[in-house]
Amino acid sequence: MRVCNLIGLFFKTNSPNPVELQVCDEDEGNTLSVRSQLEPFEGQVVRLIAHHFPPNPPRPGAWALGACYFMGARCPYGHDAEHGDLFHVDVSGVLRHLEDGKYQIANQEVDLTVLEGHRSRLLMVTEVPKVPDPLEIGSLENLEGMSLDELLAKSKALSEHLTLLKNMAREIDV
């Protein structure tokens, strides 16, 4: 499983051209291109969770409880009209890049540009395939009474299980 976890102030820059969504990452203390962080995930099955992320403790009365930095101006998400709304998206599927800040996941357009000017969190993970329960495959004991078809089915199930585990281990560099 691969993970991308970005927490910080999201903003757009005019340099380099074209305009690009970036984040001032709170953990690393540096500026990262959102596109460059998500690019390695393109074409893969992922789970994306993104939301406005108020500070702790939240600031009652502040737009988005303190997550919005547009207070007193026009907010692209609409906090100037609805002060308390918080953006949240949680979607799984194949990640496709459309244009800066906009992606498609499972035939749904995900507009991350609404994170601009907000303290936000973006978490992306590659989906972990469901690992079959070894008990579903069954024991290797008592094979004597099985037919050839049953033995072949059990052998195939075990082989698929081992291949899946091997691929998962390779993906997390075990």
C-alpha positions in Angstrom: 0.0 0.0 0.0 1.3 3.5 -0.9 0.2 6.6 1.0 0.2 10.3 0.3 -0.7 12.4 3.3 -0.7 16.2 2.9 -1.8 18.6 5.7 -1.4 22.3 5.5 -2.4 25.5 3.8 -3.3 24.8 0.1 -2.7 27.7 -2.3 -2.2 28.4 -6.0 0.8 29.9 -7.5 1.4 31.7 -10.9 4.9 30.5 -11.1 5.8 28.1 -12.8 3.3 28.6 -15.5 0.5 27.3 -15.6 -1.1 28.0 -12.3 -0.6 25.1 -10.0 -2.2 23.9 -6.7 0.3 23.6 -4.0 0.4 22.9 -0.2 2.6 24.3 2.5 3.1 21.0 4.3 2.9 21.2 8.1 4.8 18.0 8.7 7.8 18.8 6.4 7.6 22.6 6.5 8.1 22.9 2.8 6.0 23.7 -0.3 4.8 20.7 -2.4 3.1 20.6 -5.7 -0.2 18.6 -5.2 0.0 17.4 -8.8 3.6 16.0 -8.3 2.4 14.2 -5.1 -0.6 12.6 -6.8 1.0 11.8 -10.1 2.5 8.5 -9.0 -1.0 7.3 -8.1 -2.5 8.0 -11.6 -4.0 5.0 -13.3 -4.2 3.1 -10.0 -7.1 2.1 -7.8 -7.0 4.5 -4.9 -9.0 5.9 -2.0 -9.0 9.7 -1.8 -10.1 11.5 1.3 -9.8 15.3 1.3 -11.4 17.9 3.6 -11.0 21.3 5.2 -9.2 20.8 8.4 -9.8 23.4 11.1 -7.0 24.0 13.7 -7.2 22.3 17.1 -8.8 23.9 19.0 -11.2 25.2 16.4 -12.0 28.9 16.3 -15.7 29.4 16.8 -17.0 32.3 14.7 -14.2 32.0 12.2 -15.1 30.8 8.7 -14.8 27.0 8.5 -13.9 27.1 12.2 -10.6 28.7 11.3 -9.7 26.5 8.3 -10.6 29.3 5.8 -8.0 32.0 5.1 -10.4 34.1 3.0 -12.3 35.6 5.9 -13.5 39.0 4.8 -13.1 38.3 1.1 -14.7 36.1 -1.5 -14.0 32.4 -0.7 -13.9 30.0 -3.7 -15.7 27.4 -1.6 -18.4 29.8 -0.5 -17.5 30.5 3.1 -18.4 34.1 2.6 -22.0 33.0 2.2 -22.0 29.8 4.4 -19.4 30.3 7.1 -19.7 26.9 8.7 -19.6 24.5 5.7 -16.6 22.2 5.5 -15.6 20.5 2.3 -15.3 16.7 2.5 -14.8 14.0 -0.2 -14.2 10.3 0.2 -14.1 8.4 -3.0 -12.5 5.2 -4.4 -11.6 4.1 -7.9 -9.1 4.6 -10.6 -7.4 8.0 -10.4 -7.3 10.1 -13.6 -5.9 13.7 -13.8 -8.1 16.1 -15.7 -6.5 19.5 -15.2 -4.7 21.3 -12.4 -6.5 20.5 -9.1 -9.2 18.4 -10.9 -9.3 14.6 -11.0 -11.6 11.9 -11.9 -12.2 8.9 -9.7 -14.8 6.2 -10.5 -16.5 8.5 -13.0 -16.8 11.3 -10.4 -15.0 14.6 -10.9 -13.1 15.6 -7.8 -12.3 19.3 -7.6 -9.4 19.8 -5.2 -9.2 23.5 -6.1 -11.7 24.2 -3.3 -8.9 23.4 -0.9 -7.1 26.6 -2.1 -6.9 29.2 0.7 -7.8 26.6 3.4 -6.0 24.5 6.0 -6.9 21.1 4.6 -5.9 17.5 4.7 -5.6 15.2 1.6 -5.0 11.5 2.1 -4.6 9.1 -0.7 -3.8 5.4 -0.4 -3.7 2.6 -3.0 -6.6 0.3 -2.4 -5.5 -2.9 -0.6 -7.0 -5.9 -2.3 -9.2 -8.0 0.0 -7.1 -10.9 1.3 -9.2 -14.1 1.4 -9.5 -15.6 4.9 -7.3 -18.7 4.9 -10.2 -20.5 6.7 -12.3 -19.9 3.6 -9.8 -21.8 1.6 -9.8 -24.6 4.1 -7.3 -26.9 5.7 -4.8 -29.1 3.8 -5.8 -32.0 6.1 -8.3 -34.7 5.0 -7.4 -34.4 1.3 -7.9 -38.2 0.9 -11.6 -38.2 0.2 -11.5 -35.3 -2.3 -12.1 -35.7 -5.9 -9.6 -34.4 -8.5 -11.8 -31.4 -9.2 -12.0 -30.5 -5.5 -8.2 -30.9 -5.2 -7.6 -28.7 -8.2 -10.0 -26.0 -6.9 -8.3 -26.0 -3.5 -4.9 -25.8 -5.2 -6.0 -22.9 -7.4 -7.4 -21.0 -4.3 -4.2 -21.5 -2.4 -2.1 -20.4 -5.4 -4.2 -17.3 -5.9 -3.9 -16.5 -2.1 -0.1 -16.9 -2.1 0.2 -14.8 -5.3 -1.9 -12.0 -3.7 0.2 -12.1 -0.5 3.4 -12.0 -2.5 2.2 -9.0 -4.6 1.1 -7.1 -1.5 4.5 -7.8 0.2 6.3 -6.5 -2.9 4.1 -3.4 -3.0 5.1 -2.5 0.6 8.7 -3.5 0.1 8.7 -6.3 2.6 
